[in-house]
Amino acid sequence: MKPLLALLACATLAAASTAIAQTRPPPSPSAATEIAALMKAGNLGEALARAEARLQDNPRDAQVRFMRGVILTEQGKPVEATAVFEALTQEFPELPEPYNNLAVLQAAQGRYDSAWRLLQQALAAQPSYVTAHENLGDLHLSMAEAAYGRAAGLDAGNRVVKAKLELAREMNARIRAAR
């Protein structure tokens, strides 16, 4: 009979622990989850405040620091965002995302060589990082458009260069629309 009592006791304990777990409130979402939800809802000010509060207690939280950089980018604060991503690349060189986002900021300022180098670093950190490959393709198109624009400026009568420039502009416009 002792084995049966032991089985009943285990079953009773399991049922009791299940009942207790069901009466407890669910665990609160992580700071990163809350910040992501605020960002998705378009509440960037609150998301930034939440990120900065989290970083007061956990200054090495790379995920929240990265999110802070994204928020600053979306708020149109590229200088501040650049500082965040640069610090992340130095402290966490194994992470590809800060290199990628820094490259996007550099490309937006027409600093294509710097953006290219940063995307190469992102891909060195993670060769299968799809977003970096995609951004590299976008960068190459932007670089082509800039080169054709310079060529057209040097030879305004060159119809072939003008046609290539128009095609590059059209492709870039279509790619921006696809985002």
Residue frames relative to the residue before (quaternion, step in Angstrom):
aa qw qx qy qz dx dy dz
M 1.0000 0.0000 0.0000 0.0000 0.00 0.00 0.00
K 0.5591 0.6287 -0.3986 0.3649 3.58 1.05 -0.57
P 0.6495 0.5045 -0.3517 0.4471 3.68 0.82 -0.75
L 0.6391 0.5207 -0.3339 0.4571 3.60 1.02 -0.73
L 0.6412 0.5126 -0.3227 0.4712 3.61 1.00 -0.79
A 0.6390 0.5204 -0.3259 0.4633 3.57 0.99 -0.80
L 0.6469 0.5111 -0.3147 0.4704 3.59 0.99 -0.81
L 0.6558 0.5030 -0.3076 0.4715 3.57 0.96 -0.84
A 0.6431 0.5186 -0.3217 0.4626 3.57 0.99 -0.81
C 0.6490 0.5032 -0.3155 0.4754 3.60 0.97 -0.81
A 0.6551 0.5071 -0.3136 0.4640 3.57 0.95 -0.85
T 0.6502 0.5098 -0.3156 0.4666 3.57 0.99 -0.82
L 0.6503 0.5059 -0.3146 0.4713 3.59 0.95 -0.83
A 0.6494 0.5118 -0.3196 0.4628 3.58 0.94 -0.83
A 0.6614 0.4932 -0.3090 0.4731 3.59 0.95 -0.83
A 0.6543 0.5131 -0.3164 0.4565 3.58 0.97 -0.81
S 0.6740 0.4829 -0.3104 0.4650 3.60 0.91 -0.83
T 0.6137 0.5276 -0.3488 0.4726 3.59 1.10 -0.63
A 0.6553 0.5099 -0.3105 0.4628 3.58 0.95 -0.87
I 0.6462 0.5091 -0.3183 0.4712 3.59 0.98 -0.81
A 0.6548 0.5143 -0.3147 0.4558 3.58 0.91 -0.87
Q 0.6695 0.5022 -0.3053 0.4542 3.57 1.03 -0.73
T 0.6792 0.4764 -0.3048 0.4679 3.63 1.12 -0.47
R 0.5803 0.5698 -0.3786 0.4419 3.59 1.20 -0.28
P 0.5020 -0.6217 0.4869 0.3526 3.58 -1.09 0.58
P 0.5699 -0.5840 0.4252 0.3917 3.60 -1.06 0.56
P 0.5996 -0.5674 0.4033 0.3949 3.59 -1.10 0.56
S 0.5238 -0.6363 0.4579 0.3333 3.54 -1.07 0.71
P 0.5457 -0.6190 0.4365 0.3585 3.59 -1.06 0.67
S 0.5751 -0.5913 0.4353 0.3607 3.54 -1.17 0.57
A 0.6617 -0.4966 0.3766 0.4168 3.54 -1.26 0.38
A 0.6550 0.5161 -0.3207 0.4493 3.60 0.93 -0.85
T 0.6401 0.5179 -0.3268 0.4640 3.58 1.01 -0.77
E 0.6557 0.5051 -0.3073 0.4696 3.57 0.96 -0.86
I 0.6551 0.5065 -0.3109 0.4665 3.58 0.93 -0.87
A 0.6437 0.5222 -0.3198 0.4590 3.58 0.96 -0.86
A 0.6479 0.5111 -0.3185 0.4664 3.59 0.98 -0.81
L 0.6455 0.5101 -0.3163 0.4723 3.59 0.98 -0.79
M 0.6391 0.5200 -0.3205 0.4673 3.57 1.01 -0.82
K 0.6621 0.5155 -0.3015 0.4528 3.55 0.91 -0.96
A 0.6789 0.4784 -0.2750 0.4843 3.57 1.07 -0.74
G 0.5116 -0.6700 0.4023 0.3571 3.58 1.29 -0.11
N 0.5163 0.6300 -0.4180 0.4022 3.56 1.26 0.26
L 0.0558 -0.8680 0.4934 0.0091 3.54 0.60 1.22
G 0.6182 0.5571 -0.3509 0.4294 3.59 1.02 -0.70
E 0.6776 0.4669 -0.2769 0.4961 3.56 0.93 -0.92
A 0.6254 0.5343 -0.3377 0.4576 3.59 1.01 -0.78
L 0.6580 0.4992 -0.3086 0.4717 3.58 0.94 -0.86
A 0.6462 0.5125 -0.3245 0.4631 3.60 0.93 -0.84
R 0.6523 0.5065 -0.3101 0.4709 3.59 0.97 -0.85
A 0.6474 0.5144 -0.3188 0.4633 3.59 0.98 -0.85
E 0.6842 0.4851 -0.2959 0.4571 3.57 0.86 -0.90
A 0.6180 0.5248 -0.3421 0.4750 3.59 1.09 -0.68
R 0.6457 0.5157 -0.3156 0.4663 3.59 0.95 -0.86
L 0.6949 0.4881 -0.2797 0.4479 3.57 0.92 -0.90
Q 0.5247 0.6059 -0.4217 0.4241 3.60 1.19 -0.29
D 0.7471 0.3820 -0.1996 0.5061 3.56 1.00 -0.89
N 0.7969 0.1763 -0.0567 0.5750 3.57 1.14 -0.69
P 0.0748 -0.8686 0.4876 0.0472 3.61 0.52 1.12
R 0.6973 0.4553 -0.2874 0.4732 3.63 1.17 -0.34
D 0.3836 0.7149 -0.4928 0.3145 3.59 1.24 0.27
A 0.2772 -0.8132 0.4919 0.1407 3.56 -0.03 1.33
Q 0.6418 0.5380 -0.3355 0.4315 3.59 0.97 -0.79
V 0.6959 0.4463 -0.2782 0.4891 3.59 0.86 -0.91
R 0.6087 0.5355 -0.3586 0.4627 3.60 1.04 -0.63
F 0.6396 0.5160 -0.3161 0.4740 3.57 1.01 -0.86
M 0.6528 0.5099 -0.3119 0.4653 3.58 0.92 -0.89
R 0.6072 0.5469 -0.3449 0.4617 3.57 1.06 -0.73
G 0.6481 0.5151 -0.3107 0.4669 3.58 0.99 -0.82
V 0.6406 0.5143 -0.3171 0.4738 3.57 1.02 -0.81
I 0.6382 0.5220 -0.3254 0.4630 3.58 0.95 -0.86
L 0.6606 0.5039 -0.3100 0.4621 3.58 0.88 -0.92
T 0.6188 0.5306 -0.3401 0.4688 3.59 1.04 -0.75
E 0.6951 0.4784 -0.2726 0.4623 3.56 0.85 -0.99
Q 0.6591 0.4847 -0.3046 0.4878 3.58 1.18 -0.48
G 0.5124 -0.6660 0.4095 0.3553 3.58 1.26 0.04
K 0.5167 0.6072 -0.4242 0.4294 3.56 1.08 0.77
P 0.0550 -0.8649 0.4979 0.0320 3.59 0.55 1.16
V 0.6112 0.5543 -0.3713 0.4258 3.62 1.02 -0.62
E 0.6817 0.4717 -0.2841 0.4817 3.56 0.91 -0.93
A 0.6451 0.5175 -0.3214 0.4611 3.59 0.97 -0.83
T 0.6239 0.5438 -0.3344 0.4507 3.57 0.98 -0.83
A 0.6475 0.5185 -0.3214 0.4568 3.59 0.93 -0.86
V 0.6384 0.5240 -0.3250 0.4607 3.59 1.00 -0.82
F 0.7130 0.4561 -0.2678 0.4603 3.58 0.78 -1.03
E 0.6215 0.5327 -0.3504 0.4552 3.61 1.02 -0.69
A 0.6491 0.5074 -0.3185 0.4688 3.58 0.95 -0.86
L 0.6517 0.5147 -0.3192 0.4566 3.59 0.98 -0.81
T 0.6509 0.5077 -0.3367 0.4531 3.62 0.95 -0.75
Q 0.6714 0.4894 -0.3045 0.4659 3.58 1.07 -0.64
E 0.7317 0.4244 -0.2391 0.4768 3.57 0.96 -0.84
F 0.7892 0.1612 -0.0671 0.5888 3.58 1.14 -0.67
P 0.0375 -0.8593 0.5098 0.0198 3.62 0.59 1.10
E 0.5988 0.5799 -0.3576 0.4210 3.59 1.23 -0.29
L 0.6182 0.5479 -0.3415 0.4483 3.61 1.26 -0.27
P 0.3376 -0.7750 0.4950 0.2010 3.63 -0.67 0.99
E 0.5930 0.6398 -0.3613 0.3293 3.60 1.03 -0.72
P 0.6627 0.4894 -0.3439 0.4506 3.65 0.83 -0.73
Y 0.6115 0.5303 -0.3510 0.4708 3.61 1.05 -0.71
N 0.6537 0.5297 -0.3048 0.4463 3.55 0.91 -0.97
N 0.7109 0.4525 -0.2724 0.4644 3.58 0.77 -1.00
L 0.6113 0.5263 -0.3432 0.4813 3.56 1.09 -0.63
A 0.6283 0.5327 -0.3275 0.4629 3.59 1.04 -0.76
V 0.6349 0.5237 -0.3309 0.4617 3.58 0.97 -0.81
L 0.6520 0.5024 -0.3141 0.4731 3.59 0.96 -0.82
Q 0.6511 0.5087 -0.3154 0.4667 3.59 0.97 -0.82
A 0.6547 0.5135 -0.3110 0.4593 3.60 0.92 -0.89
A 0.6363 0.5394 -0.3277 0.4436 3.58 1.00 -0.80
Q 0.6974 0.4298 -0.2523 0.5150 3.57 1.21 -0.50
G 0.5570 -0.6337 0.3746 0.3846 3.57 1.28 0.15
R 0.5008 0.6348 -0.4288 0.4030 3.58 1.24 0.29
Y 0.0622 -0.8755 0.4792 0.0060 3.52 0.63 1.22
D 0.6339 0.5296 -0.3477 0.4437 3.61 0.96 -0.74
S 0.6562 0.4994 -0.2982 0.4808 3.56 0.97 -0.89
A 0.6423 0.5208 -0.3193 0.4628 3.59 0.96 -0.86
W 0.6408 0.5294 -0.3239 0.4519 3.58 0.95 -0.86
R 0.6604 0.5051 -0.3068 0.4632 3.59 0.90 -0.94
L 0.6631 0.5079 -0.3081 0.4555 3.58 0.95 -0.85
L 0.6484 0.4992 -0.3227 0.4758 3.58 1.00 -0.75
Q 0.6076 0.5330 -0.3508 0.4729 3.57 1.09 -0.63
Q 0.6457 0.5052 -0.3188 0.4756 3.60 1.03 -0.74
A 0.6173 0.5309 -0.3440 0.4678 3.60 1.03 -0.75
L 0.6985 0.4655 -0.2681 0.4728 3.57 0.92 -0.90
A 0.5981 0.5287 -0.3682 0.4766 3.60 1.13 -0.49
A 0.6561 0.5023 -0.3064 0.4726 3.58 1.06 -0.74
Q 0.7914 -0.0302 0.0427 0.6091 3.58 1.06 -0.77
P 0.2764 -0.8185 0.4811 0.1493 3.61 -0.01 1.26
S 0.7130 0.4386 -0.2611 0.4807 3.60 1.13 -0.49
Y 0.3853 0.7366 -0.4735 0.2911 3.60 1.24 0.31
V 0.3384 -0.8004 0.4675 0.1623 3.54 -0.09 1.39
T 0.6569 0.5305 -0.3236 0.4270 3.61 0.86 -0.90
A 0.6490 0.5033 -0.3212 0.4715 3.58 0.99 -0.76
H 0.6273 0.5141 -0.3370 0.4781 3.60 1.01 -0.73
E 0.6494 0.5125 -0.3107 0.4680 3.57 0.95 -0.88
N 0.6804 0.4823 -0.2906 0.4691 3.58 0.89 -0.90
L 0.5975 0.5465 -0.3579 0.4651 3.58 1.12 -0.60
G 0.6368 0.5174 -0.3182 0.4749 3.59 1.01 -0.78
D 0.6475 0.5065 -0.3105 0.4772 3.57 0.97 -0.87
L 0.6444 0.5285 -0.3127 0.4556 3.55 0.99 -0.87
H 0.6438 0.5201 -0.3297 0.4542 3.59 0.92 -0.84
L 0.6469 0.5023 -0.3262 0.4720 3.60 0.99 -0.74
S 0.6509 0.5057 -0.3164 0.4696 3.58 0.97 -0.79
M 0.6395 0.5127 -0.3218 0.4740 3.56 1.04 -0.77
A 0.6311 0.5221 -0.3312 0.4685 3.60 1.03 -0.77
E 0.6476 0.5149 -0.3227 0.4598 3.57 0.91 -0.87
A 0.6572 0.5055 -0.3105 0.4650 3.58 0.93 -0.86
A 0.6592 0.5061 -0.3109 0.4612 3.60 0.94 -0.86
Y 0.6595 0.4860 -0.3114 0.4817 3.60 0.94 -0.85
G 0.6238 0.5397 -0.3362 0.4544 3.57 1.05 -0.68
R 0.6465 0.4967 -0.3171 0.4845 3.58 0.99 -0.80
A 0.6490 0.5162 -0.3166 0.4605 3.59 0.96 -0.87
A 0.6580 0.5015 -0.3107 0.4680 3.59 0.96 -0.83
G 0.6338 0.5274 -0.3268 0.4619 3.57 1.08 -0.65
L 0.6785 0.4822 -0.2794 0.4785 3.56 1.12 -0.66
D 0.7902 0.1118 -0.0406 0.6011 3.58 1.13 -0.66
A 0.1774 -0.8492 0.4916 0.0755 3.56 0.34 1.29
G 0.6936 0.4837 -0.2801 0.4544 3.60 1.11 -0.50
N 0.5142 0.6552 -0.4132 0.3682 3.59 1.24 -0.06
R 0.2896 -0.8026 0.5020 0.1411 3.57 -0.27 1.30
V 0.6177 0.5477 -0.3519 0.4412 3.59 1.04 -0.70
V 0.6622 0.4904 -0.3042 0.4779 3.58 0.91 -0.90
K 0.6366 0.5243 -0.3308 0.4587 3.59 0.96 -0.81
A 0.6513 0.5102 -0.3148 0.4652 3.60 0.96 -0.85
K 0.6556 0.4982 -0.3105 0.4750 3.59 0.97 -0.82
L 0.6301 0.5329 -0.3289 0.4591 3.56 1.01 -0.80
E 0.6636 0.4975 -0.3045 0.4684 3.57 0.90 -0.90
L 0.6473 0.5151 -0.3154 0.4650 3.57 0.98 -0.82
A 0.6519 0.5045 -0.3113 0.4729 3.58 0.95 -0.86
R 0.6433 0.5116 -0.3210 0.4706 3.60 0.97 -0.81
E 0.6548 0.5129 -0.3093 0.4610 3.57 0.95 -0.87
M 0.6566 0.5028 -0.3144 0.4661 3.59 0.92 -0.87
N 0.6521 0.5078 -0.3168 0.4653 3.59 0.93 -0.84
A 0.6469 0.5160 -0.3197 0.4615 3.59 0.96 -0.83
R 0.6690 0.4959 -0.2989 0.4660 3.57 0.96 -0.86
I 0.6418 0.5116 -0.3238 0.4706 3.57 1.03 -0.72
R 0.6378 0.5096 -0.3332 0.4717 3.60 0.97 -0.78
A 0.6582 0.5121 -0.3062 0.4592 3.58 1.02 -0.79
A 0.6427 0.5445 -0.3182 0.4349 3.60 1.14 -0.60
R 0.5567 0.6361 -0.3877 0.3678 3.62 1.16 -0.37
